[in-house]
Amino acid sequence: MAAISYELIKKCPVTGARAGIIHTPHGSFPTPIFMPVGTQATVKTLSPHELEDMNAGIILSNTYHLFLRPGPALIREAGGLHKFMNWKRAILTDSGGFQVFSLGDLRKITEEGVAFRSHLDGSKQFLSPEIATKAQMDFGSDIIMAFDECIPYPADREYTKKSTERTLRWAKRCKDTLGESDTQGLFGIVQGGMYEDLRIDCAKRLVEMDFPGYAVGGLSVGEPKELMYEVLDYTVAALPEDKPRYLMGVGTPDCLLEGVKRGIDMFDCVFPTRVGRNGTAMTWQGRLIIKNAAYEHDFRPLDEACDCYTCRHFTRAYIRHLVRANEVFGLRLLALHNLHFLLDFMRQMRTAIIEERFPAFLQKHVGTYQHRKNPPVAR
């Protein structure tokens, strides 16, 4: 029996939006879903029980960072990531490819893998499809990501084609390394830059390898959002209906709306916790910059439509004071609110799909969150 399976519940008859359930060895979770990012085996400033309280069904951790510190051997000794971080629900680990390829001059790509210097101490390191996969096997992740090359934007066609071909060869090596498993599922990652034929060819060849799920990588790397949506249109069309679809590194409300509209099931991004640490709250009315003087005497919650712990107990004025005073509690309250907001945002989209009113939901909210650029976001 496959470790990961997808169950379609409802599809919007007007758009490609769909509601489903993904089943994993550590429980099932409804889709579409946003996955909080716990880069170093922790979602910054939050505890596992707080994530459980907001009904996070799956979180993401980062292979690159955990590979360097504390290392796969120690996590394996602890009994895997679930026991190490006391998280009982599903875990997805990315392969580390995005971080490695973001190192620029500090890394060298060959067919075998990527040699690089650690950002921690400058030590020489090496990641290959086999090493990245074995590390994630040691982590005990429910969903493992194939080791791929994240193509920058812009990139010329010749480079993009060579890189995408290598990503396909690496995907096969990852699959061979994992072998048959009923406890872990490996997702292939569609690359191809901004070239339609390369994207479609990559997707089709990954589908032929028969992965239990497919991710769309190499987007949200600085390209205009209109271009990202165009790439999603033809890429998703080349992916199977009976497998999960994951858009990597995307987490702003406007992109979540547009991604769900196109049939994406899973999303992740550091955005909600990162902007929270910078004093920004996400609300149903758009972004709220809590440092602004307008909130000094504002004794309303961050969002009157939100029932998170932060909004039930604290005011804008108080949180503004904490942030301006550099108190960690203020950053915690914002991170908690932002993640709760995004998870609720996804739940409400799912309900709208099931009740056949997703187009109206989209029309109501899309204008509130529109931003033209897609800034690169570290994962």
C-alpha positions in Angstrom: 0.0 0.0 0.0 1.3 3.5 -0.9 2.4 5.7 1.9 0.8 8.7 0.4 -2.6 8.8 -1.3 -5.0 11.5 -2.5 -8.8 11.4 -2.2 -10.8 13.9 -4.3 -13.8 15.2 -2.5 -15.1 18.0 -4.7 -14.0 19.9 -7.8 -15.2 23.4 -8.6 -17.3 23.2 -11.9 -16.2 26.6 -12.9 -12.5 26.7 -12.0 -9.9 24.0 -11.4 -10.1 24.4 -7.6 -10.6 21.1 -5.8 -11.1 19.9 -2.2 -9.6 16.6 -1.2 -7.8 14.6 1.6 -4.2 13.5 1.6 -3.6 10.3 3.6 -0.2 9.8 5.3 1.3 7.4 7.8 0.9 10.1 10.5 -2.7 11.0 9.7 -4.8 12.5 7.0 -5.3 16.2 6.3 -7.8 18.2 4.2 -6.8 20.1 1.1 -6.2 22.7 -0.1 -3.8 23.3 2.8 -1.0 25.7 3.8 1.9 24.0 5.5 3.7 26.0 8.3 7.4 26.0 7.8 9.6 24.6 10.6 12.9 25.0 8.9 15.1 23.7 11.8 12.6 21.3 13.3 10.6 24.1 14.8 8.1 26.7 13.5 9.7 29.9 14.8 8.5 31.0 18.2 5.6 28.5 18.3 5.2 25.2 20.1 3.7 22.0 18.6 0.6 22.1 20.7 -0.1 25.7 19.4 0.1 24.4 15.9 -2.2 21.5 16.8 -4.7 23.9 18.3 -4.9 25.8 15.0 -5.4 22.4 13.2 -2.2 22.3 11.2 -2.3 18.8 9.7 1.2 18.9 8.3 4.4 21.0 8.7 7.5 21.3 6.6 11.1 21.1 7.7 14.3 21.7 5.7 16.8 19.1 4.7 19.7 21.5 4.0 19.6 23.0 7.5 19.0 19.8 9.3 21.7 18.0 7.3 24.2 20.6 8.5 22.8 20.8 12.1 22.2 18.6 14.0 22.7 16.0 11.2 20.7 13.0 10.0 22.4 10.5 12.3 21.3 12.3 15.5 17.8 12.7 14.3 17.7 9.0 13.4 19.0 8.2 16.9 16.2 10.3 18.4 13.7 8.2 16.5 13.1 10.5 13.6 11.8 14.1 13.3 8.4 13.3 14.8 9.9 12.2 18.1 12.8 14.7 18.0 10.4 17.7 17.8 7.4 16.0 19.4 5.1 16.4 16.4 2.6 13.6 15.9 1.1 14.7 12.6 2.5 14.6 9.1 5.9 16.1 8.1 7.2 17.1 4.7 10.9 17.7 4.2 12.2 19.5 1.1 15.4 18.2 -0.4 17.6 21.2 0.3 18.0 21.9 -3.4 16.6 25.5 -3.2 19.0 26.4 -0.3 22.0 24.9 -2.0 21.4 26.6 -5.3 20.9 29.9 -3.5 24.5 29.8 -2.3 25.7 31.1 -5.6 29.5 31.1 -5.7 29.7 28.9 -2.6 28.5 25.8 -4.6 29.5 23.8 -7.7 27.0 21.7 -9.6 28.1 18.4 -11.3 26.1 15.4 -12.5 26.9 13.6 -9.3 25.5 16.4 -7.1 26.4 19.7 -5.5 29.6 20.6 -3.6 29.1 23.6 -1.4 30.4 25.4 1.7 28.3 25.5 4.8 26.9 28.9 5.6 27.5 28.1 9.2 31.2 27.5 9.3 32.5 27.4 5.7 33.1 23.7 5.8 33.0 21.7 2.6 29.8 19.7 2.1 28.2 17.6 -0.6 24.6 16.8 -1.4 23.5 14.3 -4.1 20.1 12.8 -4.9 21.2 9.7 -2.9 22.5 11.7 0.1 19.5 14.0 0.2 17.0 11.1 0.0 18.8 9.0 2.6 18.9 12.0 4.9 15.1 12.4 4.6 14.7 8.6 5.1 16.6 9.1 8.4 14.3 12.0 9.3 11.3 9.7 8.9 9.4 12.3 6.9 6.0 11.3 5.6 6.6 13.2 2.3 10.1 13.3 0.9 11.0 15.8 -1.9 13.3 14.8 -4.8 16.6 16.6 -5.1 16.3 19.1 -7.9 18.0 22.2 -9.3 16.0 25.3 -8.7 16.3 27.4 -11.8 16.7 31.2 -11.2 14.7 33.9 -13.0 15.6 34.9 -15.6 17.4 32.0 -17.2 18.2 31.3 -20.8 16.7 28.4 -22.6 20.0 26.4 -23.1 20.8 26.5 -19.3 17.1 25.8 -18.4 17.0 22.7 -20.7 20.2 21.2 -19.3 19.2 21.9 -15.8 15.7 20.4 -16.3 17.2 17.2 -17.8 19.5 16.9 -14.9 16.6 17.3 -12.5 14.8 14.5 -14.2 17.9 12.2 -14.0 18.2 13.1 -10.3 14.5 12.4 -9.7 15.1 8.8 -11.0 18.1 8.4 -8.7 16.0 9.6 -5.7 13.3 7.1 -6.5 15.8 4.3 -6.8 17.3 5.3 -3.5 14.0 5.2 -1.6 12.8 2.0 -3.2 9.5 0.6 -2.2 8.2 2.1 1.0 4.9 2.0 2.9 6.1 4.7 5.4 7.4 7.4 3.1 6.3 8.9 -0.2 8.6 10.7 -2.7 7.3 13.7 -4.7 8.8 14.6 -8.0 9.4 18.3 -8.7 8.5 19.9 -12.1 11.1 22.3 -13.3 11.5 23.9 -16.7 11.9 27.6 -15.9 9.4 29.8 -17.8 9.4 27.7 -21.0 6.1 26.0 -21.6 7.4 23.1 -23.7 10.2 22.3 -21.1 7.7 22.4 -18.2 5.2 20.2 -19.9 7.9 17.7 -21.0 9.3 17.6 -17.4 5.8 17.0 -16.0 5.0 14.2 -18.4 8.3 12.4 -17.8 7.9 12.6 -14.0 4.3 11.3 -14.3 5.8 8.3 -16.3 8.0 7.6 -13.3 4.8 7.3 -11.2 5.4 9.4 -8.1 2.7 9.5 -5.4 2.6 13.4 -5.7 4.1 16.2 -7.8 5.4 19.6 -6.8 5.8 22.7 -9.0 9.2 24.2 -8.3 11.2 27.2 -9.6 8.4 29.7 -9.2 8.1 32.7 -6.8 11.8 33.4 -7.6 11.3 37.0 -8.7 9.1 36.6 -11.8 6.0 38.7 -12.3 3.0 37.0 -10.8 1.1 37.0 -14.1 3.9 34.9 -15.5 3.8 32.5 -12.5 0.0 32.0 -13.0 0.6 31.3 -16.8 3.2 28.7 -16.0 0.8 27.1 -13.4 -2.0 26.9 -16.0 -0.1 24.7 -18.4 1.9 22.8 -15.8 -1.1 21.7 -13.7 -2.8 20.6 -16.9 0.0 18.1 -17.4 -0.3 16.5 -13.9 -2.7 13.7 -13.0 -6.0 14.3 -11.2 -5.5 11.5 -8.7 -2.3 12.7 -7.1 -1.5 15.7 -4.8 -0.1 18.9 -6.4 2.2 21.1 -4.4 3.3 24.7 -5.2 6.6 25.2 -3.5 7.5 28.4 -1.6 4.3 30.3 -2.0 2.2 31.7 0.8 0.8 35.2 0.2 -3.0 35.2 0.2 -3.2 36.4 -3.5 -1.0 33.5 -4.7 -3.0 31.0 -2.5 -6.2 32.1 -4.2 -4.7 31.9 -7.7 -3.0 28.6 -6.9 -6.2 27.0 -5.5 -8.1 28.3 -8.5 -5.7 26.3 -10.7 -6.0 23.0 -8.8 -3.1 23.2 -6.4 -3.5 21.3 -3.2 -0.5 22.1 -1.0 1.5 25.3 -0.3 4.3 26.4 2.0 6.2 29.6 2.7 8.1 31.3 5.5 6.1 34.4 4.7 3.6 34.5 7.6 6.1 34.0 10.4 8.8 36.2 8.7 6.5 39.2 8.2 5.2 38.7 11.7 8.7 39.1 13.1 8.8 42.3 11.1 5.6 43.6 12.7 3.1 42.8 10.0 -0.2 41.1 10.6 -2.3 39.4 7.9 -6.0 40.2 8.1 -9.2 39.8 6.0 -8.8 43.4 5.1 -5.2 43.1 3.9 -1.8 43.7 5.6 -1.7 45.6 8.9 1.7 47.2 9.8 1.4 47.2 13.6 4.3 49.6 14.1 2.4 52.4 12.5 1.4 55.3 14.8 -2.3 54.9 13.8 -2.5 51.8 16.2 -1.0 53.4 19.3 -4.4 53.9 20.8 -6.3 51.2 18.9 -7.7 48.7 21.4 -9.3 46.4 18.8 -7.9 43.0 18.0 -5.7 42.6 15.0 -8.6 41.3 13.0 -12.2 41.4 14.4 -13.1 38.4 12.2 -10.4 36.2 13.7 -10.8 33.9 16.7 -7.1 33.1 17.2 -5.5 33.3 20.7 -3.9 36.6 19.8 -7.1 38.3 18.6 -9.2 36.9 21.5 -6.9 38.3 24.2 -4.8 41.2 23.0 -5.2 44.6 21.3 -3.4 46.3 18.5 -2.1 48.9 20.9 -0.5 46.3 23.2 1.0 44.3 20.3 2.4 47.5 18.8 4.0 48.3 22.2 5.6 44.9 22.4 7.0 45.1 18.9 8.4 48.6 19.4 10.0 47.4 22.6 11.5 44.3 20.8 9.7 42.0 23.1 9.7 38.4 21.9 6.1 37.9 23.0 4.9 40.4 20.5 6.6 38.5 17.7 5.1 35.2 19.0 1.6 36.8 19.0 2.0 38.0 15.4 3.4 34.6 14.2 0.6 32.8 15.9 -2.1 35.1 14.4 -0.6 35.0 10.9 -0.4 31.2 10.7 -3.9 30.9 12.2 -5.2 33.3 9.6 -3.6 31.5 6.6 -4.9 28.1 7.9 -8.3 29.5 8.3 -8.1 31.2 4.9 -7.5 27.8 3.3 -10.2 26.1 5.4 -12.7 28.7 4.1 -11.6 28.2 0.5 -12.1 24.5 1.0 -15.6 25.0 2.4 -16.4 27.3 -0.6 -15.3 24.6 -3.0 -17.4 22.0 -1.3 -20.4 24.3 -1.2 -19.9 25.3 -4.9 -19.4 29.0 -4.2 -15.6 29.2 -4.8 -15.9 31.7 -7.7 -17.8 34.1 -5.4 -15.2 33.6 -2.7 -12.4 34.3 -5.2 -14.2 37.4 -6.5 -14.8 38.8 -3.0 -11.2 38.4 -1.8 -8.8 38.5 -4.7 -8.7 42.3 -5.0 -7.8 42.7 -1.3 -4.4 40.9 -1.6 -3.2 41.6 -5.1 0.5 42.4 -5.5 2.2 42.6 -8.8 5.7 41.3 -8.1 6.8 37.9 -6.8 9.7 38.6 -4.5 12.1 35.7 -4.0 11.5 34.1 -0.6 14.1 32.1 1.2 12.7 28.7 2.1 
